Amino acid sequence: MRAGALYSAMGALLLTTLSAAPAGGLPTTPGIPGSPGAGGAPAGVALAAARAASKGVAFGKCTGAKDLPGSIECGTVGVPLDYARPNGKQIELTVSRVRATHRDPHNSKHRVPRKGTLVFNPGGPGGSGLYFPLVGLLPEWKRIGAAYDLVGYDPRGVGRSAPLSCQDPEKFFKGPTQAPTHPSESYKRERIAEAKAYARGCAKRAGSTLGHYNSLNNARDLDVLRAALGEKRLNFMGASYGTYFGALYATLFPSHVRRMVFDGAVNPDPERIWYRNNLDQSMAFESRWADFRAWVAKHDKVYGLGSTPEKVLDSYERARARLAAEPAGGKVGPAQLQSAFLQAGYYDDYWPHRARALSDYLKGDPKKLIAQAGPVTEAAAESENSAAVYTAVECNDAPWPTDFKVWDRDNTRLARVAPFETWDNVWANLPCAYWPAARQKPLDVRTGPGELPPTLILAAERDAAAPYEGALEMHRRLAGSVLVTERDSGAHGIAGGANPCVNGHLDAYLLEDRLPARRAACAGHAEPKAGAPKK
């Protein structure tokens, strides 16, 4: 849930109602391998970290990676599949690096001293960080890239790090497909069957390893990576989901932290991992969807989709109905349309492009819509892998309702006020209701005064993917943290973006160890400019 001002009173009350404990949840097993209570895990991490420190990372050419320039080096770090059995099966994490340039972008004669290594995770779960070091080429990142070796990596299960799969990638992109905002009982039964089949596919393909893809192991892997890089204390930036296992790391290994940036922080409250966080997210996307429609209405002379948010919605619904009857290019149906416009809820950079595509489609030209919403079949393997890791981590991390009646009750209520994303969010997570692996009990993220060095939390006030309440909760739980808020904006991840004020706080922290008082605010970045009217 985001700040109260961003929700209607009905929405806030509804989410309070839905926050009751999910009935029918599978009991957690605190003693399972890799869980918080697994007795061997802390010793296993220490042993794995010691091995990694002695071995280091043999960086060299990035073989097999697409589109990575020669300036990036790659290597691998071995980690135990199961930290309770550190001498058992090992998996390799692929790591990428660009060394600190030492070049001051504002003074060519000044050699910038190295401050260490900055490790980044982009979130997901299931996101690859291998391309992160390229960020040092951007103007907003050059000062940081001058002082830090920039390091990205594929977390366990992702990309080139013991990749996880739950189905044949050739069958991953289904389309064109429907996306009813108020699904029928028969449609629900179809999606339940698909969710059960998907969960079975994960179990069949992963076998006994399935339960080891979880956030606690991601945090433990991060400590092994720290040791392999030769860093006594970790400099880390996590975005989105990366903030969650970064917070787990801070809780488990506070003395190993040097600097941490949490960008687009998710709510770490154990009671909200992950079922309730998804309810909050669906509500937040409704607000951001309204922001987008208000912007389009303001530019009605450009797009002709309606002069009010309600009229823009009518235009969108006309497109949905038309695509349901005749998919664009045989590829884009209502579900593909919804997925494309969901991206506009993450980043307002998409707004002009989505508005233009919708406008053109309703005027008889579907090319832009097909290009933006159609499946990218050449990325099927990567997308399937990312979805598999997302599902495994979220399902393994915590209890989920195992009775569909609970999902149906909660999301039917929610869809009455937040129809845009609610049911699609259900279908994305429903395999967790039928998950074959044991669930964990989420760790209580919390550090006391003086346990952790000062950390920086960055949050946009209208972020839909990570509602603002999550940043507030992270701030409350990490003693000594500082929260910088971008007001009246909704980008999901604001570090190194379009706001100089936010970037100033980031640079001051990473380069000068300077932070404001407990909280600071930046005015929102400028709204995107509408494209020129089409003649």
PyMOL commands that set and color helices and strands:
alter all, ss='L'
color gray80, all
select helices_A, chain A and resi 4-6+9-18+41-55+132-137+139-147+169-171+185-212+215-228+241-252+254-256+270-272+275-298+300-303+309-325+334-346+348-362+367-373+377-397+404-417+422-434+468-477+500-512
alter helices_A, ss='H'
color red, helices_A
select strands_A, chain A and resi 73-80+90-98+116-121+148-153+234-239+257-263+456-460+482-486+519-522
alter strands_A, ss='S'
color yellow, strands_A
deselect
rebuild
show_as cartoon
